[in-house]
Amino acid sequence: MIVMNAEKIQKRAFKSLKELYILWLINKRDVYGYELSNKISNALNINGTLSLIYPILHKLEKNGYIKSNWQHKGRKPRKYYSITEKGRMLLERIKGELNPNLKEFLTDLSKK
């Protein structure tokens, strides 16, 4: 049996859930790309997420799940992303369809 190291498992988990995870983070509050990258890097303990998230953000926006707008806070303008009603509906649908065992598994994983 081959045992993968934790970093590989984290990268594979993120790869599988990246769009949903990014949508979920944006649902929490409006966020700009670099901030989102830092949140993901810290949560998954991996580097190099900035190049991964922009294609996902563009795809989510193109499909109407998020929208973006430029805000001038501080020294330079930043493009903030927010969830749309369509994005909220998708998250609610997914949440409603989760198997109770999967919900329990995800809850257990999030406990410290």
LODREN-140117 format. One record per residue (C-alpha): x, y, z. Coordinates in Angstrom, 1 decimal. Each point is the difference from the previous one (the first is absolute). Example, Ala and Ser with C-alpha at 12.3 -4.5 7.8 and 13.67 -1.06 7.14 Angstrom:
# residues 2
     c1     c2     c3
   12.3   -4.5    7.8
    1.4    3.4   -0.7
This chain:
# residues 112
     c1     c2     c3
    0.0    0.0    0.0
    1.3    3.4   -0.9
   -0.5    2.7    2.6
   -0.2    3.6   -1.3
    1.4    2.8    2.0
   -2.3    2.6    1.5
    0.9    2.8   -2.5
   -1.0   -2.2   -2.9
   -3.3   -1.0    1.6
   -0.7    3.7    0.7
    0.7    1.0   -3.6
   -2.2   -2.8   -1.4
   -2.8    0.9    2.4
    0.2    3.7   -1.1
    0.2   -1.0   -3.6
   -3.2   -2.0    0.3
   -1.9    2.6    2.0
    1.6    3.3   -1.1
   -3.0    1.6   -1.8
   -2.4   -0.9    2.8
    2.5    1.1    2.7
    0.7    3.4   -1.7
   -3.8    0.6   -0.5
   -0.5   -0.9    3.7
    2.7    2.5    1.1
   -1.4    2.8   -2.2
   -3.5   -0.8    1.5
    1.5    0.9    3.5
    0.9    3.5   -1.2
    1.2    2.0   -3.0
    3.7   -0.7   -0.6
    2.7    1.0   -2.5
    2.2   -2.6   -1.7
    3.2    0.4    2.0
   -1.9   -0.2    3.3
   -1.8   -3.1   -1.3
    3.3   -1.6   -0.9
    1.4    0.7    3.5
   -3.1   -1.5    1.6
    0.3   -3.2   -2.1
    3.7   -0.2    0.5
   -0.4    0.2    3.8
   -3.0   -2.3    0.2
    1.7   -2.7   -2.1
    3.6    0.7    1.0
    1.1    0.2   -3.7
    1.7    2.6   -2.0
   -0.6    1.2   -3.6
   -3.7    0.3    0.1
   -0.1    3.4   -1.6
    0.5   -1.5   -3.5
   -2.7   -2.6    0.7
   -2.8    2.3    1.1
   -0.2    2.6   -2.8
   -1.2   -2.5   -2.6
   -2.5   -1.3    2.5
   -1.2    3.5    0.8
   -0.4    0.8   -3.7
   -1.9   -3.3   -0.6
   -2.3    0.7    3.0
   -0.7    3.5   -1.2
   -0.6   -1.1   -3.6
   -2.6   -2.5    1.3
   -1.7    2.6    2.1
    0.8   -1.4    3.5
    2.1    3.1    1.0
    0.4    3.5   -1.2
    2.9    2.4    0.3
    0.5    3.8    0.5
    2.9    2.3    0.4
    0.3    1.7    3.3
    2.4    2.8    0.9
    0.9   -0.7    3.6
    3.5    1.1    1.1
    2.7    0.7   -2.5
   -1.1   -2.1   -3.0
   -3.2   -1.3   -1.4
   -0.9   -3.6    0.6
   -2.4   -2.3   -1.8
   -2.4   -1.4    2.6
   -2.1   -3.1   -0.6
   -3.4   -0.6    1.5
   -2.5   -2.8   -0.3
   -3.1    0.3   -2.1
   -3.5   -1.4    0.7
    0.8   -2.8   -2.5
    3.1   -0.8    2.0
   -1.8    0.0    3.3
   -2.7   -2.3   -1.5
    2.8   -2.4   -1.2
    1.5   -0.2    3.5
   -3.4   -0.6    1.6
   -0.8   -2.7   -2.5
    3.3   -1.8    0.6
   -0.4    0.4    3.8
   -3.5   -1.5   -0.3
    1.2   -3.0   -2.0
    3.0   -1.0    2.2
   -0.4   -3.4    1.5
   -0.2    0.2    3.9
    3.1   -2.2    0.3
    2.0    2.4   -2.2
   -1.2    2.9    2.1
    1.2   -1.8    3.1
    3.3   -0.7   -1.7
    0.5    3.6   -1.0
   -1.0    1.2    3.5
    2.5   -2.4    1.6
    2.8    1.2   -2.3
   -0.6    3.6    1.0
    0.2   -0.6    3.7
    3.3    0.9    1.7
